[in-house]
Amino acid sequence: MNKDQVKGTVEKGKGDANETVGRATGNTKQEVKGDIQRAAGQARKNLGDIKEAANKPR
């Protein structure tokens, strides 16, 4: 697991938390922020997955 995979997973978790809190409190701004944060985390994790696959010996 490389650093992009780890950081992406952490960012995705923070986004999930923000989205949940935003939904629970009725704060749409925080909910949207969490959704964006989660998507960014998933994108970074995907980048890490690609890097990991590229570095694997065949």
Secondary structure, DSSP 8 states (H G I E B T S, - for coil): --HHHHHHHHHHHHHHHHHHHHHHHT-HHHHHHHHHHHHHHHHHHHHHHHHHHHHS--
